[in-house]
Amino acid sequence: MADGSKQILIIQRLLCEKCKRTHRVLPVGLVVPYKRHCTENIENMIIGKALFIQCNRSTIWRIQKWWEALVVFFLYIAASLEEKYGAAFTEPPVLREAVQTLANTNNWIFTRSATTPG
């Protein structure tokens, strides 16, 4: 959490009978997969308000560059979801919305080799 406290989350995993893939359902706005900082701190890093976050400048710079790349990817996914389902998203995109949408639609990019047998 932003105040430095820890919170244990249970991430729901569902097996789709149609596509036979496992999908994870993230809680609204709480976590960013594979990041050590909470969503609130990452949002502050992105907008340049990381004054009280315990990390070095290179971490903030990497988070900002990661967001620049992620937002482009999210916009392509959002356009597809808008066209296919009529979904509406904020403009400009918000980190919490982008993360939840990408993760819950199974479009989050992650290292499959670490989790896939064979």
C-alpha angles and dihedrals in degrees: 000000000000091000092056096256121132126239127191113221129193109216111206114228120197130188112220110222090203102051097019091228129129115242126194120214112209123207113252111279098335108107143027110208115245095006124116096210127073121252093256092055093046090050089052091050091051095052094041099253097118096124097127101033116115101235139092128260094256090060091052090048092050091049090051092049090046090054092049089056095040094051091056090051091046092052091056091049092044091052089051092049092046091052095043101039106011091246117167126214134187120264115250096029120249119223094236092051093046094048095046093045095048095044097044093047089050092245097118110123112231139152106276094183090070093054106029119083119227 
